[in-house]
Amino acid sequence: MSGGTVAFEIQADGERRAGTGTLTNSQDAQEISADVTGAETVTLTVTDGGDGSEYDHADWADLKVTC
């Protein structure tokens, strides 16, 4: 199957702290991390990579949050 792009982003209190950029279905999983020390709210977002959501699949596999 071809197609399918996504982008992962981590925000802390509404401020972007890290992002993967656009990933395609042919790429391996990417590691993403961010220092969110002191944040009251942490938001994990996945976008459609800018080309619509057809064939998209995203997974925050093996997510770890440490304090």
Backbone as CSV, one residue per row, in Angstrom:
resi,resn,N_x,N_y,N_z,CA_x,CA_y,CA_z,C_x,C_y,C_z
1,MET,0.843,-1.171,0.000,0.000,0.000,0.000,0.892,1.239,0.000
2,SER,0.580,2.175,-0.849,1.331,3.425,-0.868,0.475,4.522,-0.255
3,GLY,1.094,5.632,0.012,0.377,6.743,0.621,0.457,6.657,2.126
4,GLY,-0.042,7.669,2.762,-0.043,7.704,4.216,1.152,8.462,4.757
5,THR,0.904,9.648,5.275,1.953,10.426,5.927,1.396,10.981,7.221
6,VAL,2.247,11.091,8.226,1.864,11.658,9.509,3.015,12.473,10.066
7,ALA,2.726,13.287,11.056,3.758,14.031,11.783,3.371,14.026,13.258
8,PHE,4.329,13.712,14.119,4.122,13.680,15.562,4.643,14.972,16.177
9,GLU,3.957,15.447,17.217,4.380,16.673,17.887,4.103,16.575,19.390
10,ILE,5.023,17.111,20.170,4.855,17.206,21.617,4.768,18.686,21.986
11,GLN,3.722,19.041,22.732,3.550,20.415,23.204,3.499,20.406,24.726
12,ALA,4.029,21.447,25.340,3.943,21.646,26.782,3.338,23.018,27.026
13,ASP,2.205,23.027,27.693,1.482,24.277,27.954,1.286,25.091,26.676
14,GLY,0.958,24.395,25.581,0.661,25.048,24.316,1.864,25.420,23.479
15,GLU,3.062,25.159,23.966,4.288,25.492,23.238,4.884,24.226,22.631
16,ARG,5.184,24.296,21.339,5.775,23.140,20.662,7.169,22.879,21.226
17,ARG,7.400,21.661,21.679,8.692,21.295,22.243,9.472,20.353,21.344
18,ALA,8.787,19.539,20.537,9.483,18.608,19.641,8.530,18.144,18.556
19,GLY,9.099,17.771,17.421,8.301,17.233,16.322,9.154,16.364,15.424
20,THR,8.513,15.480,14.717,9.241,14.573,13.827,9.386,15.114,12.421
21,GLY,8.563,16.078,12.048,8.445,16.404,10.634,7.579,15.332,9.992
22,THR,7.348,15.437,8.718,6.467,14.494,8.036,7.162,13.157,7.828
23,LEU,6.460,12.094,8.208,6.949,10.724,8.044,6.075,9.994,7.039
24,THR,6.679,9.151,6.230,5.933,8.366,5.253,5.785,6.930,5.734
25,ASN,4.919,6.190,5.058,4.683,4.802,5.443,5.884,3.900,5.170
26,SER,6.850,4.366,4.422,8.021,3.533,4.126,9.167,3.751,5.125
27,GLN,8.999,4.685,6.054,10.043,4.966,7.038,9.873,4.096,8.282
28,ASP,10.998,3.818,8.929,10.967,3.110,10.202,10.416,4.036,11.278
29,ALA,10.067,3.442,12.414,9.610,4.226,13.563,10.682,5.240,13.951
30,GLN,10.263,6.392,14.417,11.175,7.462,14.800,11.066,7.722,16.300
31,GLU,12.182,7.990,16.934,12.172,8.367,18.347,11.951,9.867,18.450
32,ILE,11.146,10.255,19.415,10.897,11.671,19.673,10.875,11.860,21.189
33,SER,11.516,12.910,21.658,11.509,13.187,23.095,11.546,14.694,23.301
34,ALA,11.084,15.110,24.480,11.072,16.538,24.798,11.151,16.707,26.301
35,ASP,11.814,17.752,26.722,11.846,18.112,28.129,10.591,18.934,28.413
36,VAL,9.712,18.399,29.232,8.471,19.095,29.567,8.433,19.433,31.059
37,THR,9.605,19.584,31.639,9.724,19.915,33.057,8.910,21.151,33.397
38,GLY,8.096,21.046,34.435,7.309,22.170,34.908,6.012,22.415,34.167
39,ALA,5.766,21.684,33.109,4.540,21.901,32.343,3.328,21.410,33.121
40,GLU,2.238,22.145,33.012,0.982,21.708,33.616,0.213,20.793,32.676
41,THR,0.350,21.025,31.382,-0.346,20.214,30.391,0.622,19.798,29.302
42,VAL,0.655,18.499,29.009,1.458,17.975,27.907,0.479,17.391,26.892
43,THR,0.642,17.805,25.639,-0.245,17.359,24.573,0.563,16.613,23.515
44,LEU,0.118,15.410,23.179,0.721,14.622,22.109,-0.216,14.701,20.915
45,THR,0.310,15.156,19.778,-0.515,15.371,18.596,0.058,14.607,17.413
46,VAL,-0.848,14.082,16.587,-0.457,13.496,15.310,-1.282,14.184,14.236
47,THR,-0.591,14.729,13.224,-1.297,15.379,12.120,-1.267,14.470,10.889
48,ASP,-1.989,14.876,9.865,-2.077,14.071,8.651,-0.901,14.284,7.697
49,GLY,0.113,14.987,8.127,1.278,15.210,7.279,1.021,16.187,6.148
50,GLY,-0.155,16.808,6.138,-0.447,17.828,5.146,-1.114,17.338,3.871
51,ASP,-1.400,16.027,3.797,-1.974,15.510,2.554,-3.291,14.769,2.763
52,GLY,-3.995,15.059,3.821,-5.237,14.361,4.121,-4.960,13.092,4.915
53,SER,-6.011,12.466,5.401,-5.826,11.333,6.313,-5.950,9.957,5.660
54,GLU,-6.130,9.887,4.364,-6.268,8.590,3.703,-4.992,7.764,3.873
55,TYR,-5.144,6.528,4.325,-4.062,5.554,4.564,-3.171,5.898,5.756
56,ASP,-3.483,6.939,6.511,-2.647,7.316,7.655,-2.836,6.345,8.815
57,HIS,-1.756,6.075,9.516,-1.789,5.306,10.757,-0.644,5.802,11.621
58,ALA,-0.952,6.116,12.864,0.076,6.605,13.788,-0.087,5.895,15.119
59,ASP,1.025,5.709,15.823,1.004,4.980,17.085,2.114,5.519,17.979
60,TRP,1.769,5.926,19.192,2.752,6.359,20.172,3.271,5.109,20.899
61,ALA,3.713,4.139,20.123,4.153,2.837,20.663,5.240,3.001,21.704
62,ASP,5.137,2.239,22.772,6.142,2.187,23.827,6.363,3.550,24.470
63,LEU,5.290,4.354,24.573,5.387,5.689,25.171,5.839,5.596,26.621
64,LYS,6.760,6.452,26.985,7.240,6.545,28.373,7.253,8.002,28.797
65,VAL,6.678,8.276,29.957,6.727,9.605,30.552,7.426,9.440,31.894
66,THR,8.504,10.184,32.106,9.235,10.080,33.355,9.218,11.416,34.085
67,CYS,9.215,11.333,35.393,9.174,12.545,36.220,10.409,12.579,37.114
